[in-house]
Amino acid sequence: MSSVIVVHPDFDAHWPWAADHLHALWKKQGPVAFIRLSPDDTRTLDQIVPDPGAVTRIISLMAPVSPDGLRAFARLREISIVTNPYHNTVPDELEQPLKAAGVRLCMHPSEGFWGQSVSEFGLALTLCGLRRIPQTYAGMISSHKPWDYDPKDGIGRPGARGQQFGDDPSFTNGTIAGKRIRIVGAGNIASRYASFVHMIGADVAAWDPFAPEPSFHRTGARREYHLDQLMKDAEIFVPMVPLTEKTRGLITADHIYALPKGSLVVLVTRAQICDVEAIRQRVLDDEISLAADVFDVEPLPLDDPLLGRHNVVHTPHNAGRTIDSNRSWAEMLVEQFLPVGRA
């Protein structure tokens, strides 16, 4: 036995398809011992794996690991110790013995694996926010009113509801093509989203003081150097940065109130990068519309006034969790290991 994968249910609770994909990828290279633990299993890695002295590479997915137990893996050459489903860090007490023994520690990058899923979901929310697709569907379930396109009194009027027109002209609506889309961020998620909407025909500008120049050029986004300027002409505003101590509250109430009336705000990363109360107030005042997968309080209380509004599209924080992102998680880890025969 040379290759082993050990999986704790705590890992499966967050990435239920990742471990099996890891197994499938390694099986292509040769035999793999695949061990799934029970929830109450408190044994350490050396106690779980039969004949640890024969193992040359191992992936531990939130299984208990001890410094003393690692010494049992005398032939070990490569290891990944995943201690957290999102931010992979290995305690010094484990890392130092591995370094001293010359064992390669493969660390999951903890980013990028759900970039495609989240950015595509952001595109979908944008379309739903523009065209009111969820509201129309919900209305059709209980009433034929959505099918009634006749203008009031049957008399056509300029700028009023007419045949097959279901958008809300009070807010940004219609096509992505031609819209001024303003994005905060140019990373894994934001850059993909920018390339999508640019390809469809939007006028895209982005602000990210930490991103290199190619992050803007390759997506077709104009680089904006001043966040205050980014807001002023936004028809669709999309803050797409991760939540950190530096980004928490990055988009202030002043920024939100600088958005033109009728703007659509799209949220798919973390709500707390914005002044959520300012967004909430402008939405409730019918000044802007919102398409959001994330909120400051999750889940939103069922009596929250945002729920079910004509100018709100909402989903239950599921933009990133696809089977594809699970598989991508596994592939990004496996790529770091040397193929069998070279390890």
C-alpha positions as CSV (number, residue, x, y, z in Angstrom):
1,M,0.0,0.0,0.0
2,S,1.5,3.4,-1.0
3,S,-1.5,5.8,-1.5
4,V,-4.2,6.5,1.1
5,I,-7.1,8.8,1.4
6,V,-8.8,9.2,4.8
7,V,-12.1,11.1,5.0
8,H,-14.0,12.3,8.1
9,P,-17.7,13.0,7.7
10,D,-17.1,16.6,8.8
11,F,-15.4,17.1,5.5
12,D,-18.2,15.4,3.5
13,A,-20.6,17.8,5.2
14,H,-19.0,20.6,3.3
15,W,-17.7,18.9,0.1
16,P,-19.8,15.8,-0.4
17,W,-18.5,15.0,-3.8
18,A,-14.8,16.0,-3.5
19,A,-13.4,12.9,-1.7
20,D,-14.9,10.5,-4.2
21,H,-13.4,12.5,-7.0
22,L,-10.0,12.5,-5.4
23,H,-10.3,8.7,-5.1
24,A,-11.2,8.4,-8.8
25,L,-8.3,10.6,-9.9
26,W,-5.8,8.6,-7.8
27,K,-7.2,5.2,-8.9
28,K,-6.1,6.1,-12.5
29,Q,-2.5,6.1,-11.2
30,G,-2.8,2.8,-9.3
31,P,-4.2,1.2,-6.1
32,V,-5.5,3.5,-3.4
33,A,-6.7,2.7,0.1
34,F,-9.9,4.8,0.6
35,I,-11.0,5.0,4.2
36,R,-14.2,6.7,5.3
37,L,-14.5,7.3,9.1
38,S,-17.6,7.2,11.3
39,P,-18.6,10.5,12.9
40,D,-17.5,9.3,16.4
41,D,-14.1,7.9,15.3
42,T,-11.4,9.6,17.4
43,R,-8.4,7.5,16.3
44,T,-5.4,9.4,14.9
45,L,-4.2,8.9,11.3
46,D,-1.6,6.3,12.3
47,Q,-4.2,4.3,14.1
48,I,-6.6,4.4,11.2
49,V,-4.3,3.4,8.4
50,P,-3.2,-0.3,8.3
51,D,0.6,-0.6,8.0
52,P,1.4,3.2,8.0
53,G,5.1,2.4,7.5
54,A,4.3,1.3,3.9
55,V,2.5,4.5,2.9
56,T,4.3,6.9,0.6
57,R,1.6,9.5,0.0
58,I,-1.6,10.3,1.9
59,I,-4.5,12.8,1.9
60,S,-6.2,13.4,5.3
61,L,-9.5,15.2,5.0
62,M,-10.2,16.4,8.5
63,A,-9.1,13.2,10.2
64,P,-7.3,13.5,13.5
65,V,-3.6,13.8,13.1
66,S,-0.9,13.9,15.8
67,P,2.8,14.7,15.6
68,D,3.8,11.4,17.3
69,G,1.5,9.6,14.9
70,L,3.2,11.0,11.9
71,R,6.4,9.3,12.9
72,A,4.8,6.0,12.1
73,F,4.8,6.9,8.4
74,A,8.4,6.1,7.9
75,R,8.3,5.9,4.0
76,L,6.1,9.0,3.6
77,R,7.1,11.3,0.8
78,E,4.0,13.5,0.3
79,I,1.0,14.5,2.4
80,S,-2.0,16.8,2.5
81,I,-3.5,17.5,5.8
82,V,-6.8,19.3,5.4
83,T,-7.9,20.7,8.8
84,N,-10.6,23.2,7.6
85,P,-13.0,22.9,4.7
86,Y,-12.3,26.4,3.5
87,H,-9.0,27.7,4.8
88,N,-6.4,25.0,4.9
89,T,-3.8,25.7,7.6
90,V,-1.5,23.1,9.2
91,P,-0.3,23.7,12.8
92,D,3.4,24.2,13.2
93,E,3.5,21.1,15.5
94,L,2.6,19.0,12.4
95,E,4.4,21.0,9.8
96,Q,7.8,21.1,11.4
97,P,8.2,17.2,11.8
98,L,7.2,16.8,8.2
99,K,9.8,19.3,7.0
100,A,12.5,17.7,9.2
101,A,11.7,14.3,7.6
102,G,11.8,15.8,4.0
103,V,8.1,15.1,3.4
104,R,6.4,17.4,0.8
105,L,3.4,19.1,2.4
106,C,0.8,19.8,-0.3
107,M,-1.5,22.6,0.7
108,H,-4.8,23.3,-0.9
109,P,-4.9,26.8,-2.3
110,S,-8.3,27.4,-0.7
111,E,-9.5,29.6,-3.6
112,G,-10.4,29.3,-7.3
113,F,-12.3,26.0,-7.1
114,W,-15.8,27.7,-7.1
115,G,-14.9,30.7,-9.1
116,Q,-16.7,29.4,-12.2
117,S,-19.8,28.3,-10.3
118,V,-20.2,31.6,-8.4
119,S,-19.5,33.8,-11.4
120,E,-22.0,32.0,-13.6
121,F,-24.6,32.3,-10.7
122,G,-23.8,36.0,-10.6
123,L,-24.6,36.2,-14.3
124,A,-27.9,34.3,-13.7
125,L,-28.9,36.6,-10.9
126,T,-28.1,39.6,-13.1
127,L,-30.5,38.2,-15.8
128,C,-33.1,37.4,-13.2
129,G,-32.9,40.9,-11.7
130,L,-33.2,42.5,-15.1
131,R,-36.1,40.4,-16.4
132,R,-37.9,39.6,-13.1
133,I,-37.8,35.9,-14.0
134,P,-38.4,34.6,-10.4
135,Q,-41.2,37.0,-9.7
136,T,-43.0,36.2,-12.9
137,Y,-42.7,32.5,-12.3
138,A,-44.0,32.9,-8.7
139,G,-46.9,34.9,-10.0
140,M,-47.9,32.4,-12.6
141,I,-48.3,29.7,-10.0
142,S,-51.4,31.2,-8.4
143,S,-52.7,33.7,-11.0
144,H,-53.1,34.4,-14.7
145,K,-52.4,38.0,-14.1
146,P,-48.8,37.8,-15.4
147,W,-50.4,36.8,-18.8
148,D,-52.4,39.9,-19.0
149,Y,-50.4,42.4,-21.0
150,D,-53.3,44.7,-21.9
151,P,-52.7,48.3,-20.9
152,K,-55.0,50.0,-18.5
153,D,-58.5,50.5,-20.0
154,G,-57.2,48.7,-23.1
155,I,-55.7,52.0,-24.4
156,G,-52.1,51.9,-25.4
157,R,-49.9,54.6,-23.9
158,P,-46.2,55.4,-24.4
159,G,-43.9,53.9,-21.8
160,A,-46.7,51.8,-20.3
161,R,-47.2,48.0,-20.1
162,G,-47.9,46.5,-23.5
163,Q,-47.9,43.1,-25.2
164,Q,-45.2,40.6,-23.9
165,F,-43.6,43.3,-21.7
166,G,-42.9,42.0,-18.2
167,D,-40.0,44.1,-17.0
168,D,-40.2,46.9,-14.5
169,P,-39.2,50.2,-16.1
170,S,-38.6,51.8,-12.7
171,F,-35.4,49.8,-12.4
172,T,-32.6,48.7,-14.7
173,N,-34.1,46.2,-17.0
174,G,-33.9,44.5,-20.4
175,T,-30.6,43.2,-21.9
176,I,-27.2,43.0,-20.5
177,A,-25.9,44.3,-23.8
178,G,-25.4,48.0,-23.6
179,K,-25.6,48.3,-19.8
180,R,-23.0,50.0,-17.7
181,I,-21.8,47.3,-15.3
182,R,-19.5,48.4,-12.6
183,I,-17.6,45.7,-10.6
184,V,-15.6,45.8,-7.4
185,G,-12.9,43.2,-7.7
186,A,-10.9,41.6,-10.4
187,G,-10.1,38.2,-8.8
188,N,-11.2,34.6,-9.6
189,I,-14.9,35.3,-9.4
190,A,-15.1,39.0,-10.5
191,S,-12.8,38.5,-13.6
192,R,-14.9,35.6,-14.9
193,Y,-18.1,37.6,-14.4
194,A,-16.6,40.6,-16.1
195,S,-15.6,38.5,-19.1
196,F,-19.1,37.0,-19.3
197,V,-21.0,40.3,-19.4
198,H,-18.4,42.0,-21.6
199,M,-18.8,39.1,-24.2
200,I,-22.6,39.7,-24.1
201,G,-22.0,43.4,-24.9
202,A,-22.0,45.3,-21.6
203,D,-19.8,48.4,-20.9
204,V,-17.7,47.0,-18.1
205,A,-15.5,48.9,-15.6
206,A,-13.9,47.4,-12.5
207,W,-12.0,48.7,-9.4
208,D,-9.4,46.6,-7.6
209,P,-6.2,48.3,-6.4
210,F,-4.5,45.0,-5.8
211,A,-5.1,43.3,-9.2
212,P,-2.4,43.4,-11.9
213,E,-3.2,45.1,-15.2
214,P,-3.8,41.8,-17.2
215,S,-6.8,41.0,-14.8
216,F,-8.6,43.9,-16.5
217,H,-7.4,43.6,-20.1
218,R,-8.2,39.9,-20.5
219,T,-11.8,40.4,-19.4
220,G,-12.6,43.5,-21.4
221,A,-13.0,45.7,-18.4
222,R,-11.8,49.2,-18.2
223,R,-9.8,49.8,-15.1
224,E,-11.2,52.4,-12.7
225,Y,-8.7,53.8,-10.3
226,H,-11.2,55.5,-7.9
227,L,-14.0,53.6,-6.2
228,D,-16.1,56.8,-5.8
229,Q,-16.1,57.2,-9.6
230,L,-17.1,53.6,-10.2
231,M,-20.5,54.1,-8.5
232,K,-21.7,57.3,-10.3
233,D,-22.9,55.9,-13.6
234,A,-23.6,52.3,-12.6
235,E,-26.7,50.7,-14.1
236,I,-25.7,47.4,-12.6
237,F,-23.4,47.4,-9.5
238,V,-21.6,44.2,-8.6
239,P,-19.3,44.1,-5.6
240,M,-17.4,40.8,-5.9
241,V,-14.5,40.5,-3.4
242,P,-14.1,38.0,-0.6
243,L,-14.9,39.1,3.0
244,T,-11.7,40.0,4.9
245,E,-10.9,42.5,7.6
246,K,-9.8,44.9,4.9
247,T,-13.0,44.4,2.8
248,R,-15.6,44.4,5.5
249,G,-17.7,47.5,5.0
250,L,-15.6,48.5,2.0
251,I,-18.7,49.7,0.2
252,T,-20.0,52.4,2.5
253,A,-23.4,54.0,2.8
254,D,-22.1,57.0,0.9
255,H,-21.2,54.6,-2.0
256,I,-24.6,53.0,-2.0
257,Y,-26.4,56.3,-2.0
258,A,-24.2,57.5,-4.9
259,L,-25.7,54.8,-7.1
260,P,-28.1,56.2,-9.6
261,K,-31.8,55.7,-8.9
262,G,-33.0,52.5,-10.5
263,S,-29.7,50.7,-10.3
264,L,-29.5,46.9,-9.9
265,V,-27.2,45.6,-7.2
266,V,-26.0,42.0,-7.5
267,L,-24.5,40.2,-4.4
268,V,-22.9,36.8,-4.7
269,T,-19.8,36.8,-2.5
270,R,-20.4,38.3,0.9
271,A,-23.0,40.9,1.9
272,Q,-20.9,42.4,4.7
273,I,-18.5,43.9,2.2
274,C,-21.3,46.5,1.8
275,D,-23.2,48.7,4.1
276,V,-26.2,46.4,4.1
277,E,-28.5,48.7,5.9
278,A,-28.0,51.3,3.2
279,I,-28.8,48.8,0.5
280,R,-31.9,47.6,2.5
281,Q,-33.2,51.1,2.9
282,R,-32.8,52.0,-0.8
283,V,-34.5,48.8,-1.8
284,L,-37.4,49.3,0.5
285,D,-37.7,52.9,-0.7
286,D,-38.0,51.5,-4.3
287,E,-34.8,53.4,-5.3
288,I,-32.8,50.4,-6.4
289,S,-33.4,46.7,-7.1
290,L,-31.4,43.8,-5.6
291,A,-30.4,40.3,-6.8
292,A,-28.7,38.6,-3.9
293,D,-27.5,35.1,-3.0
294,V,-25.9,36.4,0.3
295,F,-27.3,38.5,3.1
296,D,-26.0,40.0,6.4
297,V,-28.3,37.6,8.3
298,E,-28.7,34.1,7.0
299,P,-31.3,32.8,6.7
300,L,-33.4,35.9,6.5
301,P,-36.3,35.7,8.9
302,L,-39.5,34.7,7.0
303,D,-41.1,38.0,7.9
304,D,-38.2,40.1,6.6
305,P,-39.6,42.8,4.3
306,L,-37.0,42.1,1.6
307,L,-38.5,38.7,0.9
308,G,-41.0,38.5,-1.9
309,R,-40.6,42.1,-3.0
310,H,-41.2,43.1,-6.6
311,N,-37.6,44.5,-6.8
312,V,-35.7,41.7,-5.0
313,V,-34.4,38.4,-6.4
314,H,-33.1,36.2,-3.6
315,T,-31.5,32.7,-3.3
316,P,-30.3,30.8,-0.3
317,H,-26.5,31.2,-0.5
318,N,-25.9,28.4,-2.9
319,A,-23.9,30.0,-5.7
320,G,-20.7,28.1,-5.2
321,R,-21.8,24.6,-4.2
322,T,-22.0,22.6,-7.4
323,I,-20.7,19.1,-8.1
324,D,-18.4,20.8,-10.5
325,S,-16.8,23.0,-7.8
326,N,-16.4,19.9,-5.6
327,R,-14.5,18.2,-8.4
328,S,-12.5,21.3,-9.0
329,W,-11.6,21.3,-5.3
330,A,-10.2,17.8,-5.7
331,E,-8.4,18.4,-8.9
332,M,-6.6,21.5,-7.5
333,L,-5.2,19.3,-4.7
334,V,-4.3,16.3,-6.8
335,E,-2.3,18.5,-9.2
336,Q,0.2,19.2,-6.5
337,F,1.2,15.5,-6.0
338,L,3.8,13.9,-8.1
339,P,2.4,11.1,-10.3
340,V,3.0,7.6,-9.0
341,G,6.5,6.4,-10.1
342,R,8.0,9.9,-9.5
343,A,7.1,10.5,-5.9
